[in-house]
Amino acid sequence: MRLSELSGKEIVDVKRAERLGVLGQTDLEINEQTGQIQALLIPSLKWFGLRKQGEEIRVQWKHIKKIGAEMIIIDFPGEADE
């Protein structure tokens, strides 16, 4: 799958049934040696489209459960799960 195919998909946490953001409004953490995506960095607070600096949710690639036509489903561990 190409990065352009991921852009615009909603990111949804299956445990909390919560929309975390849209890929394209997120940053990717990429391993420089292998070129593989290691994590999605999602801004955690938005207010009228503006991002509060320094606040983000880091979702490791292993927590992505399904990439569908319109959504990316993640199983993000909460504080109790860690």
ZAFIKE-120723 format. One line per 2 residues: number of its first residue (from 1); their letters; for each residue y, z, x of C-alpha. Coordinates in Angstrom, 1 decimal, m for minus. Last residue first. Layout:
N
NUM> a> Y,Z,X; ...
//
This chain:
82
82> ed> m0.6,29.7,0.2; m1.7,29.6,m3.4
80> ae> 0.4,32.5,m4.7; 3.6,30.9,m3.2
78> gp> 2.8,27.6,m4.9; 0.5,24.8,m3.6
76> fd> 1.6,21.3,m4.6; m1.0,19.3,m6.4
74> ii> 0.8,16.0,m6.4; 0.9,13.1,m8.9
72> im> 2.8,10.0,m7.8; 4.1,8.2,m10.9
70> ea> 4.8,4.7,m12.3; 1.9,2.5,m11.4
68> gi> m0.2,5.4,m10.1; m0.5,7.2,m6.9
66> kk> m3.0,10.1,m7.3; m3.7,13.4,m5.6
64> ih> m0.9,13.8,m3.1; m1.3,17.3,m1.5
62> kw> m2.8,15.8,1.7; 0.4,13.9,2.3
60> qv> 2.3,17.2,2.8; 5.0,18.0,0.3
58> ri> 8.2,19.4,1.9; 10.7,20.6,m0.8
56> ee> 14.3,20.4,0.2; 17.5,22.5,0.7
54> gq> 19.6,21.9,3.8; 22.5,20.2,2.0
52> kr> 22.9,20.5,m1.8; 22.4,16.9,m3.0
50> lg> 24.8,15.3,m5.3; 23.6,13.2,m8.3
48> fw> 25.5,15.3,m10.9; 23.9,18.5,m9.4
46> kl> 20.8,18.1,m7.4; 18.7,20.9,m5.9
44> sp> 15.3,20.6,m4.3; 15.8,17.4,m2.3
42> il> 12.3,16.0,m1.7; 10.8,15.6,1.8
40> la> 7.5,13.7,1.5; 5.0,14.4,4.2
38> qi> 2.8,13.0,7.0; 3.3,9.3,6.4
36> qg> 1.3,7.3,9.0; 2.9,5.4,11.8
34> tq> 0.2,6.5,14.3; 2.4,7.7,17.2
32> en> 5.7,8.4,15.4; 4.0,10.4,12.6
30> ie> 6.3,9.8,9.6; 8.2,12.4,7.6
28> ld> 9.5,10.5,4.5; 12.9,11.1,2.9
26> tq> 13.4,11.3,m0.9; 15.7,9.6,m3.4
24> gl> 13.6,6.5,m2.9; 10.6,8.3,m4.3
22> vg> 11.9,9.9,m7.5; 12.2,13.6,m8.0
20> lr> 10.3,16.8,m8.6; 9.2,16.3,m12.2
18> ea> 7.4,19.4,m13.4; 4.0,19.9,m15.0
16> rk> 3.8,23.1,m12.9; 0.3,22.5,m11.7
14> vd> 0.4,18.7,m11.8; 3.6,18.4,m9.7
12> vi> 5.2,15.0,m10.6; 6.9,12.6,m8.2
10> ek> 8.4,9.6,m10.1; 7.9,6.2,m8.5
8> gs> 11.0,4.2,m7.6; 9.8,3.2,m4.1
6> le> 6.1,3.4,m3.5; 5.5,m0.4,m3.6
4> sl> 8.3,m0.9,m1.0; 6.4,1.5,1.3
2> rm> 3.5,m0.9,1.3; 0.0,0.0,0.0
//
